Amino acid sequence: MAVTYNWIVTNMQTKPQDGHDDVVFNVVWRCIGQETVGDVTTNGLFNGSAVLDTSDLTSFTAFADLTKDQVVGWVKSTLDASGEMTSADVEADVAAQIAKKQSSQVSNKRPPWVTTD
């Protein structure tokens, strides 16, 4: 099965700017990945924050009208434009955490010569 990712916004910092109240300028976020193989589910986590460019507020959305998809989109766009770590890099890191955990899991198995009789 493939890793599924959930981008979560945990906090947003706002300030008044250019006649608007509550302009979001910093988003604290986390990306949680999860993969289930058989009956074992393994998770990975990456936390971060994204300082948003608030220089152009022509398409301003009031704080109360923001959606998760919109804010997560801002986070991913900010990461992708940073030239440092992209949103794909974040997901790759989470997937690597999961793979490492999965490869180090201990299993209890019967010796192959023992029958279940």
Contact map, one row per residue, 1 for C-alpha under 8 A:
111000000000000000000000000000000011100000000000000000000000000000000000000000000000000000000000000000000000000000000
111100000000000000000000000000000010000000000000000000000000000000000000000000000000000000000000000000000000000000000
111110000000000000000000000000001111000000000000000000000000000000000000000000000000000000000010000000000000000000000
011111000000000000000000000000001110000000000000000000000000000000000000000000000000000000000000000000000000000000000
001111100000000000000000000000111100000000000000000000000000000000000000000000000000000000100000000000000000000000000
000111110000000000000000000000111000000000000000000000000000000000000000000000000000000000000000000000000000000000000
000011111000000000000000000011110000000000000000000000000000000000000001000000000000000000000000000000000000000000000
000001111100000000000000000011110000000000000000000000000000000000000001000000000000000000000000000000000000000000000
000000111111000000000000001111000000000000000000000000000000000000010011000000000000000000000000000000000000000000000
000000011111000000000000001111000000000000000000000000000000000000000000000000000000000000000000000000000000000000000
000000001111100000000000001110000000000000000000000000000000000000000000000000000000000000000000000000000000000000000
000000001111110000000001111100000000000000000000000000000000000000000000000000000000000000000000000000000000000000000
000000000011111000000001111000000000000000000000000000000000000000000000000000000000000000000000000000000000000000000
000000000001111100000111110000000000000000000000000000000000000000000000000000000000000000000000000000000000000000000
000000000000111110001111100000000000000000000000000000000000000000000000000000000000000000000000000000000000000000000
000000000000011111111110000000000000000000000000000000000000000000000000000000000000000000000000000000000000000000000
000000000000001111111110000000000000000000000000000000000000000000000000000000000000000000000000000000000000000000000
000000000000000111110000000000000000000000000000000000000000000000000000000000000000000000000000000000000000000000000
000000000000000111111000000000000000000000000000000000000000000000000000000000000000000000000000000000000000000000000
000000000000000111111110000000000000000000000000000000000000000000000000000000000000000000000000000000000000000000000
000000000000001110111110000000000000000000000000000000000000010000000000000000000000000000000000000000000000000000000
000000000000011110011111000000000000000000000000000000000000011000000000000000000000000000000000000000000000000000000
000000000000011110011111100000000000000000000000000001000000011000000000000000000000000000000000000000000000000000000
000000000001111000000111111000000000000000000000000101000000001000000000000000000000000000000000000000000000000000000
000000000001111000000011111000000000000000000000001111000000000000000000000000000000000000000000000000000000000000000
000000000001110000000001111100000000000000000000111100000000000000000000000000000000000000000000000000000000000000000
000000001111100000000001111110000000000000000000111100000000000000000000001000000000000000000000000000000000000000000
000000001111000000000000011111000000000000000011110000000000000000000000000000000000000000000000000000000000000000000
000000111110000000000000001111100000000000000011110000000000000000000000000000000000000000000000000000000000000000000
000000111100000000000000000111110000000000001111000000000000000000000000000000000000000000000000000000000000000000000
000011110000000000000000000011111000000000001110000000000000000000000000000000000000000001100100000000000000000000000
000011110000000000000000000001111100000000111100000000000000000000000000000000000000000000000100000000000000000000000
001111000000000000000000000000111110000000111000000000000000000000000000000000000000000000100110010000000000000000000
001110000000000000000000000000011111000011110000000000000000000000000000000000000000000000000000010000000000000000000
111100000000000000000000000000001111100011100000000000000000000000000000000000000000000000000000010000000000000000000
101000000000000000000000000000000111111111000000000000000000000000000000000000000000000000000000000000000000000000000
100000000000000000000000000000000011111110000000000000000000000000000000000000000000000000000000000000000000000000000
000000000000000000000000000000000001111100000000000000000000000000000000000000000000000000000000000000000000000000000
000000000000000000000000000000000001111110000000000000000000000000000000000000000000000000000000000000000000000000000
000000000000000000000000000000000001111111000000000000000000000000000000000000000000000000000000000000000000000000000
000000000000000000000000000000000111101111100000000000000000000000000000000000000000000000000000000000000000000000000
000000000000000000000000000000000111000111110000000000000000000000000000000000000000000000000000010011000000000000000
000000000000000000000000000000011110000011111000000000000000000000000000000000000000000000000000110000000000000000000
000000000000000000000000000000011100000001111100000000000000000000000000000000000000000000000110110000000000000000000
000000000000000000000000000001111000000000111110000000000000000000000000000000000000000000000100100000000000000000000
000000000000000000000000000001110000000000011111000000000000000000000000000000000000000001001100000000000000000000000
000000000000000000000000000111100000000000001111100000000000000000000000000000000000000000000000000000000000000000000
000000000000000000000000000111000000000000000111110000000000000000000000000000000000000000000000000000000000000000000
000000000000000000000000011110000000000000000011111000000000000000000000000000000000000000000000000000000000000000000
000000000000000000000000011110000000000000000001111100000000000000000000001001100000000000000000000000000000000000000
000000000000000000000000111000000000000000000000111110000000000000000000000001000000000000000000000000000000000000000
000000000000000000000001111000000000000000000000011111000000000000000000011001000000000000000000000000000000000000000
000000000000000000000000100000000000000000000000001111110000000000000000000000000000000000000000000000000000000000000
000000000000000000000011100000000000000000000000000111111000000000000000000000000000000000000000000000000000000000000
000000000000000000000000000000000000000000000000000011111000000000000000000000000000000000000000000000000000000000000
000000000000000000000000000000000000000000000000000011111110000000000000000000000000000000000000000000000000000000000
000000000000000000000000000000000000000000000000000001111111000000000000000000000000000000000000000000000000000000000
000000000000000000000000000000000000000000000000000000011111000000000000000000000000000000000000000000000000000000000
000000000000000000000000000000000000000000000000000000011111100000000000000000000000000000000000000000000000000000000
000000000000000000000000000000000000000000000000000000001111110000000000000000000000000000000000000000000000000000000
000000000000000000000000000000000000000000000000000000000011111011000000000000000000000000000000000000000000000000000
000000000000000000001110000000000000000000000000000000000001111111000000000000000000000000000000000000000000000000000
000000000000000000000111000000000000000000000000000000000000111111000000000000000000000000000000000000000000000000000
000000000000000000000000000000000000000000000000000000000000011111000000000000000000000000000000000000000000000000000
000000000000000000000000000000000000000000000000000000000000111111100000000000000000000000000000000000000000000000000
000000000000000000000000000000000000000000000000000000000000111111110110000000000000000000000000000000000000000000000
000000000000000000000000000000000000000000000000000000000000000011111110000000000000000000000000000000000000000000000
000000001000000000000000000000000000000000000000000000000000000001111111000000000000000000000000000000000000000000000
000000000000000000000000000000000000000000000000000000000000000000111111100000000000000000000000000000000000000000000
000000000000000000000000000000000000000000000000000000000000000001111111110000000000000000000000000000000000000000000
000000001000000000000000000000000000000000000000000000000000000001111111111000000000000000000000000000000000000000000
000000111000000000000000000000000000000000000000000000000000000000011111111100000000000000000000000000000000000000000
000000000000000000000000000000000000000000000000000000000000000000001111111110000000000000000000000000000000000000000
000000000000000000000000000000000000000000000000000100000000000000000111111111000000000000000000000000000000000000000
000000000000000000000000001000000000000000000000010100000000000000000011111111100000000000000000000000000000000000000
000000000000000000000000000000000000000000000000000000000000000000000001111111110000011000000000000000000000000000000
000000000000000000000000000000000000000000000000000000000000000000000000111111111000000000000000000000000000000000000
000000000000000000000000000000000000000000000000011100000000000000000000011111111100000000000000000000000000000000000
000000000000000000000000000000000000000000000000010000000000000000000000001111111111111000000000000000000000000000000
000000000000000000000000000000000000000000000000000000000000000000000000000111111111111000000000000000000000000000000
000000000000000000000000000000000000000000000000000000000000000000000000000011111110010000000000000000000000000000000
000000000000000000000000000000000000000000000000000000000000000000000000000001111111110000000000000000000000000000000
000000000000000000000000000000000000000000000000000000000000000000000000000000111111110000000000000000000000000000000
000000000000000000000000000000000000000000000000000000000000000000000000000000110111110000000000000000000000000000000
000000000000000000000000000000000000000000000000000000000000000000000000000000110111111011000000000000000000000000000
000000000000000000000000000000000000000000000000000000000000000000000000000100111111111111000000000000000000000000000
000000000000000000000000000000000000000000000000000000000000000000000000000100110000111111100000000000000000000000000
000000000000000000000000000000000000000000000000000000000000000000000000000000000000011111110000000000000000000000000
000000000000000000000000000000000000000000000000000000000000000000000000000000000000111111111000000000000000000000000
000000000000000000000000000000100000000000000100000000000000000000000000000000000000111111111100000000000000000000000
000010000000000000000000000000101000000000000000000000000000000000000000000000000000001111111110000000000000000000000
000000000000000000000000000000000000000000000000000000000000000000000000000000000000000111111111000000000000000000000
000000000000000000000000000000000000000000000100000000000000000000000000000000000000000011111111100000000000000000000
000000000000000000000000000000111000000000011100000000000000000000000000000000000000000001111111110000000000000000000
001000000000000000000000000000001000000000010000000000000000000000000000000000000000000000111111111000000000000000000
000000000000000000000000000000000000000000000000000000000000000000000000000000000000000000011111111100000000000000000
000000000000000000000000000000000000000000111000000000000000000000000000000000000000000000001111111110000000000000000
000000000000000000000000000000001110000001110000000000000000000000000000000000000000000000000111111111000000000000000
000000000000000000000000000000000000000000000000000000000000000000000000000000000000000000000011111111100000000000000
000000000000000000000000000000000000000000000000000000000000000000000000000000000000000000000001111111110000000000000
000000000000000000000000000000000000000001000000000000000000000000000000000000000000000000000000111111111000000000000
000000000000000000000000000000000000000001000000000000000000000000000000000000000000000000000000011111111000000000000
000000000000000000000000000000000000000000000000000000000000000000000000000000000000000000000000001111111000000000000
000000000000000000000000000000000000000000000000000000000000000000000000000000000000000000000000000111111100000000000
000000000000000000000000000000000000000000000000000000000000000000000000000000000000000000000000000011111110000000000
000000000000000000000000000000000000000000000000000000000000000000000000000000000000000000000000000000011111000000000
000000000000000000000000000000000000000000000000000000000000000000000000000000000000000000000000000000001111100000000
000000000000000000000000000000000000000000000000000000000000000000000000000000000000000000000000000000000111110000000
000000000000000000000000000000000000000000000000000000000000000000000000000000000000000000000000000000000011111000000
000000000000000000000000000000000000000000000000000000000000000000000000000000000000000000000000000000000001111101000
000000000000000000000000000000000000000000000000000000000000000000000000000000000000000000000000000000000000111111000
000000000000000000000000000000000000000000000000000000000000000000000000000000000000000000000000000000000000011111100
000000000000000000000000000000000000000000000000000000000000000000000000000000000000000000000000000000000000001111100
000000000000000000000000000000000000000000000000000000000000000000000000000000000000000000000000000000000000011111110
000000000000000000000000000000000000000000000000000000000000000000000000000000000000000000000000000000000000000111111
000000000000000000000000000000000000000000000000000000000000000000000000000000000000000000000000000000000000000001111
000000000000000000000000000000000000000000000000000000000000000000000000000000000000000000000000000000000000000000111
